[in-house]
């Protein structure tokens, strides 16, 4: 890898590491932030649920108390216990009720006939001259529209007396019962005012450290707010009466979905909210009540910082650890690149050495072939010398006889001399002819061996003829070694292959036996046999020589392995035999040998070469 590519790789890896580290830090930050927001959401939900339950329970209790008060009033008045006035009855009943600020009776026209005030410092029966006309009040008009027997609740607002707000402010809800004409007081309206100051004080206790509670009457006014100046603005007549509920879209979401969770609002505070689920069937509120919880932006910022710290730590750790791994990888890559360059250099050196070795081996193979061919030539030359010498002697004798005949013709030729010349000449010619025929046969046999070994095309041939030619060629060499060379090859065994290779293989095995098996032994025997076995045939070359040394038996087919290197042997003969048998002729070769008891090579070949083109 070039230096430029190395630095490009390093830049890409560090960039990927940075991106991965940022992503990891972001995921960790998001996880911690989500956990914090989930906890905050649970806190908001808990406060809203508690407020909703307390609010609904209080209003339900108010309804039940108003009905019980009416039933008690009916029971007392129906029993004939009328020693007390209606005002005194109201006073007696109201004293045992919680949070009651007023009890009144309105006639069908909406005019007070009885009113009792329950004040912090005592009770007050309002004199008749101070009774008021409530026919214009919204809660009376709403109750008047309901049939008799129906109880309604007014909206929650501040209590007013004679057009003046009561101070300190008293959040008040009115339970109004439209009575039947059979009521002891006749048809009219029993109105009980309940002071909700204690309820709102109790609701404030649900606030958490970072969760503030707000309650609104729709978008009209805040009924409960951390800033008391923003409470009851509509009831107090402060303009504009409507409020901005955190932000306009929160109000819309509350109206549409009845609940929102952790919505960003005014001053980047987080709001959750829900519509108050009142359990009253008949209530008169212009707008629904909404319960909201608010977490200030400062606390939200702390949550972000708390989540940002582990995210930043994760980013640094991830970047640092991955950076170490990348640095180590780059160092290893640089080292590997350096080693690769060294290996390439060594590979080139090895390739050059291998090429030299291959050329040397090819030269040795050729020299081995030439040596075997030389042995063939030497054998043929040895066999040719005898018949050629005999023929030369016969021709020389005939020449001498011819000279003698010419002399006798000049001195006097007799019949007996002519007959003797003719007889001697006939015998010499016959002997010369026989010797020349033998020379011709030797030359034909050598020519077949040479042609077969030079052939590169598979042909059909007789193994008997090929082995016979080889045996007769090597007889002189065998005789010199005092070794008997025999062959037992069926004349019917014909195969399709390379005849020259078979001749070369057998020659190498035979001459190897001459050279090694009988180095220190005379009068031995080398026997070549062949037998057909279905689609294959087996060739055995056996000798009764000294055997193969144990230490080289497992490497005998490897190149340059020899036990007679001091005699000039290359150690390629058996290696070439193995290569020719297995690679070129598609056969296999094994041997058995025991030191001192001879050696037998067993070769198995197909009857026809399976892939002549490859061979």
N, C-alpha and C positions, 0 to 999 in steps of 0.2 A: 504494500500500500504506500502510495506516495505521501510526502509530507503534507501536501495541500489537502489531499483527501483525508488524512489523519486529523488535521485541524478542523475540517468541515464536519467530520463525524463528531468530534469533541463539542463543537458549537451546537450541533443539533441535539446531542444528548443532554447538554446542560440546559438548553432551551426547553426541551421536553421535561427535564427535571423541575425547572422553575414552574412550568405550567401545571405539572402534576402536583407540585407542592402547594401552589396557589389553590388548586382545586381541592386538595385534601384539607387545607386550612379553612377554606370556605365551607366545606361539608361539616367540619367539626364545629365551626362557628355557628352554622345554621342549626346543627343539632342542639347545641347548648342554648342557643337563642329560642328555638322552638320549645325546649323543655321549660325554659323560664316563662315564655309566653303561655305555655299550657298551664303551668302552675298559677300564673296570674289570671288566666281565663277561669280556672277552677275557683279561684278566690272570688272573682267577680260574680260568677254564677251562684256560689254559695251565699254571698251577701244578697243578691237579687232574690234568690229563692226564700231566704229567711225573711226578708222584708215583705215579700208577696204573701207568705204564709201568715205573718203577724198582722198585716193590714187586713187581709180577707177575714181572718179569725176575729179581729176586733169589730169589723163592720157586721159580721154575722152575729156576734154577741150583742151588739147594739140592737139589732132587729129582734132577737129573742127577748132582750130585756124590755123593749118597748111593748111587745105583745104580752109579756108577763105582767107588766105594770097595768096595762089595760084590763087584763083578766082579773087582776086583784081589785082594781077599782070597781069593775062590774060586780064581783062577788060581794064586796062590802056594801055597795049601794043597793044591790038586789036583796040583801039580807035584812034590809030595813034599818040598818044602823046609821041613821041620819042625824045623830046628835051633832056631828061635825059638819062644817060647811064643806063645799067642794074644794075651796082653797086649802082647808086644813087636811082634807084627804090627800090632795096633791102633795102637801108638805110632808105628811106621814109616809107616803109611798116613796117620794123622791129622796128622803133621807137614807134609805137603805140601798139606793142604787148608786153604782160607781160612775164617776165622771159626768153626772147630770148637772147641767148648768141652768136649765129652765124646764118647767112643765107648764103647758098652756092648753087652754080649750078655746077653739075658734068656732063661732057659730057658722052656719052654711054660707053666710055672706063674708066671712073672713075677719070678723071683729072679735077681739079677745074678750072673753067673758070671765076667764080665770087665768091668772099667771102667778107663778111662784118662782122666784130667783134663788138659786143656790150659789151663794158667794163664798169666797175663800174665808171671810171672817164671819159668816153666819148665813141665815136664810131670810128671805123677804117675800111677804105676800103683798103683791102690788095692789095699791088702792084702786077702786073702780075708776076714779078720775084720771088715772095714769095708764089705763089700758089703751091699747093702740089698735088701729085698723090695719090689718095685714093683708087686705084683699089684693094689694098691688104687688105683693112679694111673689117672686117666681116660683118658690116652692109651694105656695098655696095654690097658685094657678095650675101647677102640674098635678098636685094631689086632687084638686077639684075635678080634673078630667078623668080621674080613675073612679071605677064603681065602688060602692060601699064595701067594706071588708078588706080592701087592699091597702097594704102598708108600703110606703115609698120612702126612699132616702134622698135627701137633697144632696147637692154637690157640697164639697168641703170648702168653706170660706171662713173669713174672720167674723167673729161675733160683733154685731153692732147694736147699740141701744140709742134710740131716738136720733138715728142718723150719724152717730158718733162711734168710731171703732173703740171697742173695749181694750184697754191696755192694762198690763202687758197683753199682747195679742193672744187671742183664744181661737185656734183652729176649731171649727165647729161643724158638726154634721147633724141634721135634723131628721128624726124618725117621725113620719106623719101618717097617722091612721085615720082613714075615712070611715066613720062609724055608721052603723045601721040606725034607722029611726027607732028601733026597739032598744037602743042603748039607754041606760038609766039617765044619761044627760041629753038623750035625744040625738038626732042626726047632727053631726058636726065633725070636728077634726081635733084629734088628740096629737099635740105636737110636743116632742121631748127633744131638747137640745143637749147634745153630748159634747163635752169639752175633750178634744183630741190632743191637748198639749202633752199629756203623759205618754200617749201613743207615739208622737213624733220624737219625744225625748228617748223613748225606748228604741225607736228605729235607729237613732244615731249610734246606739251601742253596737250595732252590727258592723260598723265601719272597721276596717283593718288599718294597719300602719300606713300602707301605701294605696289604700282603696277608699275613696271618698264616696259618700252616698248623696244622691240628688233625686228628688221626686218632683215631677211637674204635672200640672193640669193641662195636658195637651201642649199647645204652644201659647197658652194664655199667660201662665205665670209659674214661677218656681214656688213649690210648697215647702221644699226643704233644699237648702243649698249651703255649702261651706261658708259662703259670704252672706251673712244675715241681711245685708242691705238689698240683696237681690230677691228676697222672699216676699211673696204676697203683693207684688207690685200692682196687679190688677185690682185686688181688694182694697189696696191703699190708695187707688186712684192715680197712680203714677203713670204718666204717658211716656212712651207708647206702652200700651197694656201687654201686647204680645211679646214673647221672648224669642231670642235666637237660641234654639236648643242645640248647644254645642256647635253644630253647623247644620245647614238646611237639609242635607242629604240624610243625616242621621234620623231626623224626624220622619222623612219619607220612608226610610227603611223600616222604622218602627211601625208605621201605619200599615205598610204592606206585608212585612214578615213577622210582626209581633215581637221580634227579638233581634238584636245585633250583638256581635262579640268583637271586642278589641278593635274598634274603628277609630282612626285618628280624627280628632276634633280640634276645638279651639286651643290655641297655644300649644299645639302638637301633643296634647294629652290624649291618652287612650281611653275610649269609652266603650262600655257594654251596657245594654239596656233591654228592657222587656216591658210589654204592656201589662198593667196591673190586672190580674185575673180576678175580678170581683165575683163572689158567689151569690150576689143579690140579683134577684130577677127584676126587681123594679127599683132602678136608681135613676136619678136625674142629673147627669153630668153633661155639660156642653161638649167637652172633649174627654177622651180616655185619659186615665192616669198612666204616667210612664215612670218606671223605676230605672235610674241610671247609676252606674258606678264609674268613677273616674280615677285614673292613675296619672299623676302629674308627669310632665315631660322629663323632669329631672330624674325621676325613678326609672322611667323608660330608658334614659341615657345610661343609668347604672347597669341595667340589664344588658344593654348593648356592650358596655365595657366588660362586664363579667363574661359574656360569651366570646368577646373578641380576644381575651387573653389566652384561653386554651386553643383557639383557632390560630393565633399567632405562634404559640408554642409548637403546635402541630406542623405549621408551615416550616418553622426553623428546623425542627427535628427531621421532618421528611426531606427537606432540601439538603441538610447536612449529611444524613445517612445515605441518601441516594447519591449525593455528590461523592462521598467516600467510595461507594460501590463503582460509580462511573470512573473515578480516578484510578481505582484499582484495575478496572476493566481496560481502561486506556493504556495503563502501564503494561498489563498482560498482552494487550493487542500489539503494543509497540515491540514488546519482547518477542511475541510470536512472529511479527513481521520481520524482525531482525533474524530470527531463527529460520524463517521461510526463505529469506534472501540467502542465508548460509546454505540451506538445503538445496536451493536452486543452483548455487555455485557448485556444491558438492555433487549434485545430480549431473551437471554438465561434465564435471571431472570424471564421475563414474561412467557416464555415457561414453566419453572418449576412451576410457580404459576398457569398457565393455566392447566398444567397436574394435579396439586393438586386439582384445582377447578373441573376439569373433573372427577377425581376419586371421589371427594366428591359428585358431582352431581349424578354420577352413583350410589353411595351408597344411596343417597337420593331417586333416582328413584327406586332402588331396595326396599328400605324401604317403599316407597309409594306403590309399587306393593304388598309388603308383608302386608302392612296395609289394602289394599283393599282385599287381599286374606284372611286376618284375619277377616275382616268384613263378608266375605262370609262364612268362617268357623263358625263364631259366629252365623250367621243366621241359617246355616244348623244345628248346634248343638242345637240351641233353638228349631227348628222345630223337631229335632230328640228326644228331651227330653220328649215331650208329648206322642207320640206313644210308645216310649220305656218304659216310666213310667207306662202307661196303661197296657202294656203287662206284666210288672213286677208284677203289682197288681193282674192281672188275674192269673198269675202262682202261686203267693202267696196264692190267695184265693182257687185255685184248690188244692194246697198242704194242706191247712187247712181242706178242705172238705174231702180230702183223709184220713187225720188222724182221723177225726170224724167217717168216714165210717168204718175204721179198728176197732175202739172201739165198734161200734154198732154191728159189726160182732161177736165179742167175747161175748157181752151181749145179743144179740138178734136182728137181722136185720129184719126190716119189709119191706113189698113191697113198702110202701109209702116212706120209707127212701131211698130205692134204686132208685126209680123214681125221687125223688128230687135231689139226687146226679147227676144222669145222665143229668137231665135238666140243673142244674147249671153248670156242667162241659162243656156241649155243648155250652152254652151261653158264658162262659169264653174263650173257644177255638176259637169260632167265632170272639169274640172281639180281642183276641190276634192275630189271623190271619190277621184281618183288619189292626191292628197297625203295624204288621211286613211288610205288603205290602206297607204301607205308608212309612215306614223306607227305604224299598228297592227303592221306587221311588225317595225319597230324595237323597239317595246315588248315584243313576244313574244320576240324574240331576247335582249334584255337580261334579261327575266324568266327565260329558260332558263339564262343564265349565272349569275344570282343564285341560282336554285334549285339548280343543280349544285354551286356552291361552298358552299352551306349543307348539302349532303347528307352524312351520316355513314354511309350504308349502300352497299356496293358494288352497282352495277346494271349491266345490259347496255346498252351505248350504242354509237352510231356515232361513231368518231373523226372522220370526214369532217364531220359536222354540228357537233361541238364546235369543231373548228378553223375551220370556215367562219364560225360565229357570232363567234368571237374575231377573225378577220381583218376581217370587215365592221365590227366594233366599233372596231378600231384603225386603219381606213383613214384617218379624218380626221387622226389623229396622224401617220400615215405620210406623208400628203400634206403636212402642215405641215413635215415634215422633208425633203420631196422624196425620199422613199424608196419604192421599189416593194415592196409586200408581197404575195407570192404563196404559194399552197399547192397541193401535189399529194398528196392523200390518197385512196386507193381508197375508193369508196363501200361496198364489201363488207367493209371492215375493221371488225368489231364485237368489242368486248372487254368483260370483266366487271371493273370496278374503280370508282374514284372519278372521274367525269368532271370535277368541279370542280378536282381536283388537277392533272389534265392541262392544263386551261385556265389555271390559275394558273402552272404551270411554264412553259408556252409564252409566256404574257404577260410573265413576268419575263425570259425570254431575249430576246424581241422588243424590249421596252422598254429592256433593257440595251444591245441593239445600237443602238437609236435614240439612247440617251444617250451611249454611249462610242464605238461604231464609226464613227458619222457626225458626231462633234462638230465636225470641221473639214473635212467632205467632204459634197458634195451629190450628188444623182442616184444614190444607191446602191440596192442591192437586198437584201431579206431573203427567203429562200425556205425553206418548211417542206415536208418530204417524209416519207413513211412507207411502209415495205414490210414485208410479213408474211414471217416466217422460221420455219416449223414451228410449235412451241408458243410462240414469242415473236415480237415485231415490233420494228422499229427505227424511230426517229424522229430526223430530222436537222434542225437549224436552222443554216442557213449564211448568212453575210453577206459582202460584199466590202468591208468597212470597213477601218479602220486597223490592226486586230489588237490583241492584248493585250500589254502591256508585259512584257518578259522578266523583270524583277525581281519581278513578282507572279504569274507563271504557276504557280509551285509552291505558292502559298498562296491561290489564287483562291477556293477553296471554304471557306476558314476564315472565321469570323465577323469582321465589322468591317474587312474588307479592301476598299479602294476606291481608285481613282486620281482620284476627283472629290469628295473630302470637302469641298472649299471651295464646292461647289455644293449642299451639304446632303444628299449621299448618305450612308446609314448603313453601307453595306458588308454588309448582311444578305441582299441579293437572291440572290446565287449560293450563299451558305451554305444558305438555305432550299431552293433548287432541289435541291442535293445531298442534303439531309436527306429531302425529299419523295420523290425518285427512289429512293434506296437504302433508307431505313428504312420508308417507308410503302407504296411501290408495289413493293418487291422487285426493283428494277432496278439498273442501273449506268449511269454517265455518264462520258464522257471527252471531250476536246476536242483539236483541233489548231489552232494559231494561229501565224502568222508576222507579225511587226510589218510593217505596210504592205500585207499580202496577204490580209486577212480572217481570219475565225474560223468554225469549224464545230464545233458540239456534237452528239455522237452518243450517243443514249440507247437502251438496250435494255430492254424490259419483257416480262413474261409475258402471254400472251393472257388468262389468268384469274388473279386475285389468289390466291396459294397459301393464304393464311390470312386470310380476310376478317375474322374476329373480331379477330385481332391488329391488322390494319390499321385 
